[in-house]
Each structure stands twice: as C-alpha cells, then as structure tokens.
C-alpha cells in the first residue's frame, strides 16, 4: 500500500498507529484536518477530511510542495519619506525636485502633470477636467483628489512621494492628510524655498530673455508671484502648527540649496526607528535569526516568551500571575503582554529600533502593536516572513525535540501539528493583513543559518538604503 506524497511527512514523526492517535482530533475550521483520509491513505479513517487538500491550499498554485505563499501586492516601504516642496516661480524648484526624486527614490507627483496625463489619455476624469478648463473654470478638488488617489495607490515601488503643486489650499492640505492616512503614513516635511520677490522677478526676466517664453514679462511675473504668496501663506500656516515646515534660502548657490535640503531630510529620517516584525512557522528559525539581526543592526529584541519568563524570574506581582496561569494551563491575556511590551518600549532609550518576534500572533495583537508604536511616535518599518517547506519544518521540530533546545510543543507529533495549525489559523491572517496593506518581504528559510541570515539582512538593508 503506497501513501500519497503529502502523507510522507507524517512518517518522519513515528509509526502510523501513533499518527492516528495524534491527528484524529485536530480539525481546522471548515472540517479539514492535517492528516489525509484519502482513498489509499495510511489512515483509512473516512471521518477525517483530506490533508492533501489542506496542504495544497497552503502552497503556491500549480505546485505540490513548498512553503505557504501569500498573494503579494505592490510593496511599500513602511518608513515612507513624503515631502511637499514649495517655491515661488524662479526659485529653482525643478532642479531640487530632480535631486530629491533621484537621491531618495521618490515618486514625483505634480497635479499639473497628472491632469495633462488624464486629459491626454481621455479618461473619464480627464474629459471632465478638460471640459471645465475649456469653459474657463478651475478643476475642482473632487476631481484632483480622485486623480491623486488613483495615482498613489497604483505607483511603482518607491520610498515615498514628492508633492509639487499640492496642496495649494488648506482644504487640499486636509485632503492630503486623509490620503496619507490611507497609506498608513504621513507628510514627513514641507520644504519651502524662500526667495525675495525682486530676486524672483530678476531671475524670471533673465529666463524670458534666453527662453523666449511669452509669459516671462514683468506684469505676468508679478501677478504670478502675488498669486503664489496669497495661496501659499494659509497652507504654510496650516503646516507650521504641525512643526514640519523647513525654510531654505533659495538665493544661495544651487549646490548650497541642495546641501541644505539634504540636511533637512537626513535630520527627519534620523527620527525614525527601524521596527521589524519577523514572521515564520515554528521551526523556521525566527528566534535565532531575530537575535542575530538585532545584534547586527543595533536593535532591541522583543520576544514575548522571553519577556514573560523574565517577569516570572523577577518575582513581581505580574510574574506571579503569569506563573499561576502557566500552572493552570491558561494563556497569558493580551492585557499582560501589552503591559510588558509597552514597558520595554518606554525603557529602551537611544535604540535604533526594535525587532518583534512572537508578537503579533493574532489580528487583535496586530492592531495593538500598531497602536503601541503610534503612541511612541513610530510605526512598523519592515515585515519579513521566513518561508520553509512544511516537510522541512516538521523534520526540524522533530530533530529539535531530541535536544536541549526542545520546546514544549516539540515533545509529540500531536503538539507539533497543533502548533503548526495554530500558526496557520491565527497568525497567517495577520500576515495577510500586512501583505494587503504594505507588502510582506518573503525570505527563503532553507539552507544554513548563515545563508538565511545574509538573505534577511540584505532585505533589511535594501529596504533602508535610502536612509543612508
């Protein structure tokens, strides 16, 4: 009698009779079980649904082996750099925009260019905008916001946005805040190039002489400058209250202006912490890799299991409560875990960031972590999942059960499979949530420790390259 290929992983854990006892009661939602009951399977117990289907559902489409692979949307770096660049006509905004886009891999977003593109492509919004412009009207915020929203949610990979010509009014400033919230980010800073009016007039008149532009005559220039200052002042006041405005002397030499802008961006980026969430099935090596990553990048390692154990050893009231729960077979509630994590965040001074292992494990905990980091003025920077094929996971856990590194859930086949299923039912939805919102970086967890570590390290460095 030949067992199906997917049933072979069971044989690595012991005899068939032992497997029946171990798996017969483990049933995920929907009736599927980890142990196959197909015709010809070693179980022959028709009451147990098919594990072949379950494992296939966990794998890439069209393959019969390999790790779980989730759909991957466009991946945003969660540590986004979003800049609004303000400057009067003739201040050299174009030159500085090119520098920012190139140096920091930003997506250049100009409302004027977006409108022209929509009109050229004859989209519904473009035709509507064209009709308004033709009749001498101003394109409404309603149309502008739809075009911008469509653009920022469908951009190629970048480290953030450079906004040119938006926001122009306090209403548009509120709109921008809402759009940024949708991407779980915010405007990093507003850089304003300051140039006295007479200097701007002189520059533009000189440009008109060489370029032949009909709109570079003194009357038109002064009207444009007047309109710029009248419209810009309320927006600057809006952001001044948020403390994110930086003024740069636009009369300086181009290289000096660029240097000043670089200093502003570097200072803003230095305020950000590197916060990594490390996911992976039990046996994927999250713990050892997390500790090594923390050491390489100067991060604080946050593992809930270790924190609970330390609290017990300290003999604190919380530690005694945790011990009572352990002895009674109870799970430690989120209320206690959150207290310990919050204490860790508050007491960790002058750290470059945190690496979280074992938290969040549930959707509720994922929202808790988002809230905790936001409370401390931070957010998740990078989400990494270590992928290891199912058979190798089980082999690793079975081998670990024979060593001093044995975990409580390594001691039997039933406990191993229960723990794997618990991860699939509780933690995989968390990964899917983050994947849909921001993108999850997946790293091949096969090979030596050093090989996997270098793969993960290179992903972290790639995501943070623009900070350097």
C-alpha positions, 0 to 999 in steps of 0.5 A: 500500500503506497501513501500519497506524497503529502502523507510522507511527512507524517512518517518522519514523526513515528509509526502510523498507529501513533499518527492516528492517535495524534491527528484524529482530533485536530480539525481546522475550521471548515472540517479539514484536518492535517492528516489525509483520509484519502482513498489509499491513505495510511489512515483509512479513517473516512471521518477525517477530511483530506490533508492533501487538500489542506496542504495544497491550499497552503502552497503556491498554485500549480505546485505540490510542495513548498512553503505557504505563499501569500498573494503579494501586492505592490510593496511599500516601504513602511518608513515612507519619506513624503515631502511637499516642496514649495517655491515661488516661480524662479526659485529653482524648484525643478532642479531640487525636485530632480535631486530629491526624486533621484537621491531618495527614490521618490515618486514625483507627483505634480497635479499639473502633470497628472491632469495633462496625463488624464486629459491626454489619455481621455479618461473619464476624469480627464474629459471632465477636467478638460471640459471645465478648463475649456469653459474657463473654470478651475478643476475642482478638488473632487476631481484632483483628489480622485486623480491623486488617489488613483495615482498613489495607490497604483505607483511603482515601488518607491520610498515615498512621494514628492508633492509639487503643486499640492496642496495649494489650499488648506482644504487640499492640505486636509485632503492630503492628510486623509490620503496619507492616512490611507497609506498608513503614513504621513507628510514627513516635511514641507520644504519651502524655498524662500526667495525675495520677490525682486530676486524672483522677478530678476531671475524670471526676466533673465529666463524670458530673455534666453527662453523666449517664453511669452509669459516671462514679462514683468506684469505676468511675473508679478501677478504670478508671484502675488498669486503664489504668496496669497495661496501659499501663506494659509497652507504654510500656516496650516503646516507650521502648527504641525512643526514640519515646515523647513525654510531654505534660502533659495538665493544661495548657490544651487549646490548650497540649496541642495546641501541644505535640503539634504540636511533637512531630510537626513535630520527627519529620517534620523527620527525614525526607528527601524521596527521589524516584525519577523514572521515564520512557522515554528521551526523556521528559525525566527528566534535565532535569526531575530537575535542575530539581526538585532545584534547586527543592526543595533536593535532591541529584541522583543520576544514575548516568551522571553519577556514573560519568563523574565517577569516570572524570574523577577518575582513581581506581582505580574510574574506571579500571575503569569506563573499561576496561569502557566500552572493552570494551563491558561494563556497569558491575556493580551492585557499582560503582554501589552503591559510588558511590551509597552514597558520595554518600549518606554525603557529602551532609550537611544535604540535604533529600533526594535525587532518583534518576534512572537508578537503579533500572533493574532489580528487583535495583537496586530492592531495593538502593536500598531497602536503601541508604536503610534503612541511612541511616535513610530510605526512598523518599518519592515515585515519579513516572513521566513518561508520553509517547506512544511516537510522541512519544518516538521523534520526540524521540530522533530530533530529539535525535540531530541535536544536541549533546545526542545520546546514544549510543543516539540515533545509529540507529533500531536503538539507539533501539528497543533502548533503548526495549525495554530500558526496557520489559523491565527497568525497567517491572517495577520500576515495577510493583513500586512501583505494587503496593506504594505507588502510582506518581504518573503525570505527563503528559510532553507539552507544554513543559518548563515545563508538565511541570515545574509538573505534577511539582512540584505532585505533589511538593508535594501529596504533602508538604503535610502536612509543612508 
